[in-house]
Amino acid sequence: MHTTTGRWRLGLALSLLTVLLWGILPIALAIALQVLDVYTVIWFRFLVSFVVLAIYLGGRWKLPNLSHLRSTSWILLAIAIFFLAGNYLFFMQGLALTSPANAEVIIQLAPLLMGIGGLILFKERYTLLQWIGISLLTVGLVLFFHEQLNNLITSQGKYLVGSGFVVVGAITWSIYALAQKQLLQSLSSPSIMLVIYGGCTLCFTPFANPKTIFTLGFWHFAILLFCAFNTLIAYGAFAESLEHWEASRVSAVLALAPVVTLIAVWFVSVLSPKLIAPESLTLVGIIGAVLVVLGSVTIALGKSTKT
């Protein structure tokens, strides 16, 4: 099984960069979905990520060759491609039917499942302090999204269906992430992401409508381009973080993404109320946010053992 380099500071920094980019991504995607369909947005994100990464690796003479690919498990690559494509599809469908904050809290099932997978598959072990951190993180998420959780329980119709899509998206992402970590045994993280981006692009090409992109105004095209580069940088940072840090710890840091989302929603709603509806945050929600941060830091920085 894959083992980390032990450079935990680099792994932490890359994880925090991923959190920042993933935290603001749902807002940009919600704006893009105002003018484009789900399949075209996903296809464009994967296509741009593939082309830019291919140019970057080609310029550094680091494109994966046939010998590298032959030594890689094609089954794991297929799993990573299929389940990441599924994650994008289900999350986007869910986001179109709910709200950025709601989608972001539900998608936190993904790093939680990834952390559990890291404990089981990669023999990672938490200390007592880190289990306390998980408790703080769980309670914090419940308090932080108390109103969103109430909406989920009492809602009917498309809001509930959209939330179900996001749950499935969380499950598919956790499977992708664990496959991605195991692939690091035979390929570098940029090479893995290049193959995955290319495979996902091919998956969505039959369903995309590229002509609609040329009808966009400057603002919406800029948002779409931001979503594409967000994909490239965030997933590159995430993949590299798994090279240096345990999956269970990376997953704990990723739990901070909802905090970034809610702050970003508040900021955008203040600047442009018509663009994104503001999310209400009570004292209970603020306490929950503090607990999420404390729990994530405790898990990430606590000394874990490995059997």
Solvent accessible surface area in square Angstrom, and as a share of the most:
residue,aa,sasa,rsa
1,M,121,0.54
2,H,11,0.05
3,T,92,0.53
4,T,37,0.22
5,T,73,0.42
6,G,51,0.49
7,R,145,0.53
8,W,95,0.33
9,R,171,0.62
10,L,62,0.31
11,G,0,0.00
12,L,39,0.19
13,A,56,0.43
14,L,30,0.15
15,S,0,0.00
16,L,82,0.41
17,L,70,0.35
18,T,0,0.00
19,V,6,0.04
20,L,93,0.47
21,L,21,0.10
22,W,35,0.12
23,G,0,0.00
24,I,49,0.25
25,L,14,0.07
26,P,2,0.01
27,I,10,0.05
28,A,6,0.05
29,L,0,0.00
30,A,21,0.16
31,I,5,0.03
32,A,1,0.00
33,L,32,0.16
34,Q,103,0.46
35,V,68,0.39
36,L,13,0.07
37,D,60,0.31
38,V,15,0.08
39,Y,73,0.28
40,T,0,0.00
41,V,0,0.00
42,I,0,0.00
43,W,32,0.11
44,F,21,0.09
45,R,7,0.02
46,F,0,0.00
47,L,54,0.27
48,V,22,0.13
49,S,0,0.00
50,F,71,0.29
51,V,65,0.37
52,V,48,0.27
53,L,19,0.09
54,A,25,0.19
55,I,122,0.62
56,Y,108,0.41
57,L,4,0.02
58,G,26,0.25
59,G,61,0.59
60,R,126,0.46
61,W,235,0.83
62,K,111,0.47
63,L,85,0.42
64,P,25,0.16
65,N,74,0.38
66,L,116,0.58
67,S,67,0.43
68,H,85,0.38
69,L,28,0.14
70,R,177,0.65
71,S,76,0.49
72,T,7,0.04
73,S,49,0.32
74,W,144,0.51
75,I,131,0.67
76,L,43,0.21
77,L,2,0.01
78,A,57,0.44
79,I,56,0.29
80,A,0,0.00
81,I,29,0.15
82,F,140,0.58
83,F,47,0.20
84,L,0,0.00
85,A,9,0.07
86,G,14,0.13
87,N,11,0.06
88,Y,8,0.03
89,L,43,0.21
90,F,58,0.24
91,F,22,0.09
92,M,0,0.00
93,Q,48,0.21
94,G,0,0.00
95,L,7,0.03
96,A,54,0.42
97,L,50,0.25
98,T,26,0.15
99,S,29,0.19
100,P,14,0.09
101,A,0,0.00
102,N,1,0.00
103,A,0,0.00
104,E,7,0.03
105,V,14,0.08
106,I,13,0.07
107,I,23,0.12
108,Q,14,0.06
109,L,70,0.35
110,A,2,0.02
111,P,9,0.06
112,L,82,0.41
113,L,63,0.31
114,M,1,0.00
115,G,5,0.05
116,I,81,0.41
117,G,9,0.09
118,G,0,0.00
119,L,23,0.11
120,I,111,0.56
121,L,83,0.41
122,F,5,0.02
123,K,100,0.42
124,E,3,0.02
125,R,91,0.33
126,Y,24,0.09
127,T,42,0.24
128,L,141,0.70
129,L,103,0.51
130,Q,0,0.00
131,W,122,0.43
132,I,83,0.42
133,G,0,0.00
134,I,35,0.18
135,S,62,0.40
136,L,57,0.29
137,L,16,0.08
138,T,67,0.39
139,V,76,0.44
140,G,0,0.00
141,L,27,0.13
142,V,74,0.43
143,L,50,0.25
144,F,9,0.04
145,F,1,0.00
146,H,89,0.40
147,E,64,0.29
148,Q,11,0.05
149,L,50,0.25
150,N,65,0.33
151,N,73,0.38
152,L,40,0.20
153,I,137,0.69
154,T,101,0.59
155,S,21,0.13
156,Q,147,0.65
157,G,49,0.47
158,K,141,0.60
159,Y,49,0.19
160,L,83,0.41
161,V,81,0.47
162,G,0,0.00
163,S,3,0.02
164,G,33,0.32
165,F,63,0.26
166,V,0,0.00
167,V,53,0.30
168,V,60,0.34
169,G,0,0.00
170,A,0,0.00
171,I,80,0.41
172,T,15,0.09
173,W,10,0.04
174,S,7,0.04
175,I,65,0.33
176,Y,0,0.00
177,A,1,0.01
178,L,26,0.13
179,A,6,0.05
180,Q,0,0.00
181,K,2,0.01
182,Q,35,0.16
183,L,2,0.01
184,L,14,0.07
185,Q,105,0.47
186,S,43,0.28
187,L,11,0.06
188,S,62,0.40
189,S,5,0.03
190,P,47,0.29
191,S,7,0.05
192,I,0,0.00
193,M,1,0.01
194,L,12,0.06
195,V,31,0.18
196,I,0,0.00
197,Y,1,0.00
198,G,14,0.14
199,G,15,0.14
200,C,0,0.00
201,T,13,0.07
202,L,135,0.67
203,C,60,0.36
204,F,10,0.04
205,T,66,0.38
206,P,101,0.63
207,F,128,0.54
208,A,17,0.14
209,N,66,0.34
210,P,53,0.33
211,K,162,0.69
212,T,40,0.23
213,I,16,0.08
214,F,180,0.75
215,T,113,0.66
216,L,31,0.15
217,G,44,0.43
218,F,179,0.75
219,W,125,0.44
220,H,42,0.19
221,F,77,0.32
222,A,37,0.29
223,I,21,0.11
224,L,0,0.00
225,L,65,0.32
226,F,77,0.32
227,C,0,0.00
228,A,0,0.00
229,F,76,0.32
230,N,2,0.01
231,T,1,0.00
232,L,25,0.12
233,I,84,0.43
234,A,0,0.00
235,Y,9,0.04
236,G,30,0.29
237,A,7,0.05
238,F,1,0.00
239,A,0,0.00
240,E,53,0.24
241,S,0,0.00
242,L,0,0.00
243,E,42,0.19
244,H,10,0.05
245,W,3,0.01
246,E,35,0.16
247,A,1,0.00
248,S,2,0.01
249,R,25,0.09
250,V,0,0.00
251,S,7,0.05
252,A,6,0.04
253,V,3,0.02
254,L,5,0.02
255,A,4,0.03
256,L,25,0.12
257,A,3,0.02
258,P,0,0.00
259,V,19,0.11
260,V,32,0.19
261,T,1,0.00
262,L,9,0.04
263,I,107,0.54
264,A,15,0.12
265,V,1,0.01
266,W,149,0.52
267,F,112,0.47
268,V,32,0.19
269,S,8,0.05
270,V,90,0.52
271,L,124,0.62
272,S,41,0.26
273,P,92,0.58
274,K,203,0.86
275,L,44,0.22
276,I,13,0.06
277,A,78,0.60
278,P,92,0.58
279,E,38,0.17
280,S,69,0.45
281,L,83,0.41
282,T,67,0.39
283,L,127,0.63
284,V,67,0.38
285,G,3,0.03
286,I,87,0.44
287,I,85,0.43
288,G,0,0.00
289,A,17,0.13
290,V,80,0.46
291,L,35,0.17
292,V,0,0.00
293,V,62,0.36
294,L,92,0.46
295,G,0,0.00
296,S,1,0.01
297,V,68,0.39
298,T,30,0.17
299,I,4,0.02
300,A,2,0.01
301,L,85,0.43
302,G,9,0.08
303,K,178,0.75
304,S,28,0.18
305,T,85,0.49
306,K,103,0.43
307,T,112,0.65
